Amino acid sequence: MSPDALNSLFSLCIGFALAGALASGYQAMLRRPAGFALLQEGAVPSTFAAVPFLVFAAPFIIMRNTLRGARIERRRFEFVMMATVLAGFWSMMSGTFFLMTLRAAGLLA
């Protein structure tokens, strides 16, 4: 496996782990699952605060909603696959940003 492919795989895994940790922490603190409905509260400060949270927690939320929809609503395989690819790409990008931030702060070599 090439170093670039290994780096992308590591970013993907870190992105999904970060998304899962954020969404699980949110659910543990507020006793309700995180979702995109956080953006539908109008122009209040909590809505603006939810944007950075959702940027990093979105892959977990997308996959949770997709897998529940596939089981409950019997969604088609193509829809599930498209959502999985989207969540994976989003996770890789947020993981890359997180790793770059750690490197810039000197916490990662």
URWO-V147614 format. One record per residue. N is the residue number from 1. RES is the residue in one small letter. OMEGA is omega as a letter, one per 30 degrees, with the letter a starting at -180 (NA if undefined). Layout:
BEGIN
N | RES | OMEGA
N | RES | OMEGA
END
This chain:
BEGIN
1 | m | a
2 | s | l
3 | p | l
4 | d | l
5 | a | l
6 | l | l
7 | n | l
8 | s | l
9 | l | l
10 | f | l
11 | s | l
12 | l | a
13 | c | l
14 | i | l
15 | g | l
16 | f | l
17 | a | l
18 | l | l
19 | a | l
20 | g | l
21 | a | l
22 | l | a
23 | a | l
24 | s | l
25 | g | l
26 | y | a
27 | q | l
28 | a | a
29 | m | a
30 | l | l
31 | r | l
32 | r | a
33 | p | l
34 | a | l
35 | g | a
36 | f | l
37 | a | l
38 | l | a
39 | l | a
40 | q | a
41 | e | a
42 | g | a
43 | a | l
44 | v | a
45 | p | a
46 | s | l
47 | t | l
48 | f | l
49 | a | a
50 | a | a
51 | v | l
52 | p | l
53 | f | a
54 | l | l
55 | v | a
56 | f | a
57 | a | a
58 | a | a
59 | p | l
60 | f | a
61 | i | l
62 | i | a
63 | m | l
64 | r | a
65 | n | a
66 | t | a
67 | l | l
68 | r | l
69 | g | l
70 | a | a
71 | r | a
72 | i | a
73 | e | a
74 | r | l
75 | r | a
76 | r | a
77 | f | a
78 | e | l
79 | f | l
80 | v | l
81 | m | l
82 | m | l
83 | a | l
84 | t | l
85 | v | l
86 | l | l
87 | a | l
88 | g | l
89 | f | l
90 | w | l
91 | s | l
92 | m | l
93 | m | l
94 | s | l
95 | g | l
96 | t | l
97 | f | l
98 | f | l
99 | l | l
100 | m | l
101 | t | l
102 | l | l
103 | r | l
104 | a | l
105 | a | l
106 | g | l
107 | l | a
108 | l | a
109 | a | NA
END
